[in-house]
Amino acid sequence: MGAASVAVQWEAPGRLPGGYSEGVGVVTVDDVRRLAVTLPRTEEKVVRDHVTFRVGRIVYLGISPDETLMGFAFPKEERAALVAAEPGKFRMPIRSDERYNWVRVWLAAIDEPEMREIVVDAWRMVVPKRVAAAYIP
């Protein structure tokens, strides 16, 4: 991932773009936690009011203090296309995190199956290939 960890910071909260509203398939930090802590080598840490999930020193998920956005490990070369395809759902990282493999998603804009895919794919980016290959969801 280029660097050891991601500086998890967030912009000031605003209205959720794309017409998404809370209450419809909303994924919570507890849903994310229930999955993330089951993934091998994962540790949860709270850093300056941000819930983060990491393998060693490498952060692969971060939840904003207001629990509306989740940052996650994602290939830099693919993130512009992801955000362009669904700009109401995904956001580019803040400027200071652009050097990392990182993108953000509104939790209210995803359902449980999509959250599972995002979390597991982000985790696979930071664990050794043999660990990722041995994981069976």
Backbone torsions as a table, in degrees:
resi	resn	phi	psi	omega
1	MET	NA	16.8	176.1
2	GLY	78.9	-54.5	-179.1
3	ALA	-127.1	165.4	-174.2
4	ALA	-70.8	-32.1	-178.5
5	SER	-155.0	169.3	179.4
6	VAL	-107.7	133.3	174.8
7	ALA	-76.2	100.8	-174.4
8	VAL	-80.8	105.1	177.7
9	GLN	-133.4	157.7	-175.0
10	TRP	-135.1	151.5	173.2
11	GLU	-74.9	164.5	177.0
12	ALA	-58.9	139.5	-179.1
13	PRO	-64.1	145.9	177.6
14	GLY	-141.6	-167.8	178.5
15	ARG	-71.4	147.5	179.3
16	LEU	-72.7	122.1	-178.9
17	PRO	-76.7	173.1	173.1
18	GLY	76.6	6.3	177.8
19	GLY	78.0	10.9	179.2
20	TYR	-75.5	140.6	178.6
21	SER	-127.3	147.8	-180.0
22	GLU	-65.6	151.5	176.6
23	GLY	101.6	-16.7	-179.9
24	VAL	-106.7	96.8	179.0
25	GLY	65.0	27.5	-176.5
26	VAL	-68.1	129.5	175.5
27	VAL	-93.9	135.3	-179.4
28	THR	-106.9	168.1	175.8
29	VAL	-62.0	-31.6	177.4
30	ASP	-65.9	-37.0	176.2
31	ASP	-63.4	-44.8	179.5
32	VAL	-62.4	-46.3	-179.3
33	ARG	-59.1	-46.4	-178.6
34	ARG	-54.8	-38.3	178.8
35	LEU	-79.6	-50.6	-172.6
36	ALA	-58.7	-41.3	-176.7
37	VAL	-69.5	-12.7	177.0
38	THR	-85.8	-12.4	-177.0
39	LEU	-80.9	131.4	-177.1
40	PRO	-52.7	138.6	176.2
41	ARG	72.5	3.8	-178.3
42	THR	-78.0	136.9	172.3
43	GLU	-125.0	142.7	174.1
44	GLU	-101.1	135.1	175.8
45	LYS	-139.3	144.3	173.4
46	VAL	-104.0	122.3	-179.4
47	VAL	-125.3	114.1	-179.2
48	ARG	49.0	50.9	178.1
49	ASP	71.2	7.1	176.7
50	HIS	-103.0	126.2	173.4
51	VAL	-80.4	125.3	178.8
52	THR	-125.7	152.1	174.8
53	PHE	-124.1	133.3	-173.2
54	ARG	-144.6	161.4	170.9
55	VAL	-118.5	112.7	-173.0
56	GLY	64.5	-125.2	179.2
57	ARG	-97.0	-0.5	-175.3
58	ILE	-95.7	117.4	178.2
59	VAL	-80.2	130.8	175.9
60	TYR	-116.7	-12.2	174.7
61	LEU	-144.0	144.3	173.3
62	GLY	-145.5	136.5	-178.8
63	ILE	-109.8	132.5	179.0
64	SER	-63.4	153.8	-179.7
65	PRO	-56.2	-32.3	178.9
66	ASP	-87.0	2.5	175.7
67	GLU	61.1	29.4	178.0
68	THR	-102.0	-26.9	-178.0
69	LEU	-119.2	144.5	173.4
70	MET	-124.4	122.6	172.2
71	GLY	-89.1	146.9	-178.8
72	PHE	-150.8	153.8	177.8
73	ALA	-64.2	131.7	-178.4
74	PHE	-159.1	140.4	-176.8
75	PRO	-57.7	128.0	-179.7
76	LYS	-54.5	-42.3	-175.2
77	GLU	-68.7	-12.9	-178.5
78	GLU	-109.9	-9.9	-170.9
79	ARG	-70.2	-34.8	179.7
80	ALA	-61.4	-40.2	178.5
81	ALA	-66.7	-39.7	178.6
82	LEU	-61.8	-48.5	-178.6
83	VAL	-66.1	-40.9	179.5
84	ALA	-64.8	-35.1	-179.2
85	ALA	-69.9	-34.1	-178.7
86	GLU	-142.2	70.4	-175.4
87	PRO	-65.7	-20.7	176.8
88	GLY	-80.9	-9.9	-177.9
89	LYS	-109.8	-47.4	-175.0
90	PHE	-107.5	151.2	179.1
91	ARG	-133.8	148.3	173.8
92	MET	-67.1	158.8	175.9
93	PRO	-69.1	161.6	174.7
94	ILE	-64.8	158.8	-172.3
95	ARG	-50.5	-43.1	-177.3
96	SER	-68.4	-16.6	179.3
97	ASP	-102.0	2.2	-176.8
98	GLU	-63.1	-23.6	-180.0
99	ARG	-75.9	-12.9	-178.8
100	TYR	-96.1	163.5	171.2
101	ASN	-78.7	89.8	-169.8
102	TRP	-153.8	142.2	173.3
103	VAL	-149.7	167.3	-177.8
104	ARG	-125.8	155.0	179.1
105	VAL	-138.6	143.3	172.5
106	TRP	-74.4	123.4	-179.9
107	LEU	-62.3	-34.0	-180.0
108	ALA	-69.8	-11.5	-177.0
109	ALA	-97.1	-2.3	-179.3
110	ILE	-122.8	154.4	176.0
111	ASP	-102.3	178.5	-176.2
112	GLU	-58.9	-47.1	179.4
113	PRO	-61.2	-39.6	179.2
114	GLU	-68.7	-38.9	176.8
115	MET	-59.6	-43.8	-179.6
116	ARG	-60.4	-43.8	179.6
117	GLU	-63.0	-45.1	179.7
118	ILE	-61.7	-48.9	-176.8
119	VAL	-63.7	-48.3	-178.1
120	VAL	-65.9	-41.7	178.5
121	ASP	-63.8	-40.0	178.1
122	ALA	-64.3	-43.6	178.0
123	TRP	-60.9	-42.7	-179.8
124	ARG	-61.3	-26.0	179.1
125	MET	-69.5	-22.9	-171.6
126	VAL	-112.2	-10.0	178.5
127	VAL	-97.1	159.0	174.9
128	PRO	-57.7	147.4	-177.0
129	LYS	-55.5	-37.2	-179.3
130	ARG	-67.0	-33.5	177.8
131	VAL	-70.0	-45.6	178.7
132	ALA	-61.7	-41.9	-178.8
133	ALA	-65.8	-30.5	-177.9
134	ALA	-80.7	-13.9	-177.4
135	TYR	-77.3	126.4	176.8
136	ILE	-121.3	112.9	-178.0
137	PRO	-67.3	NA	NA
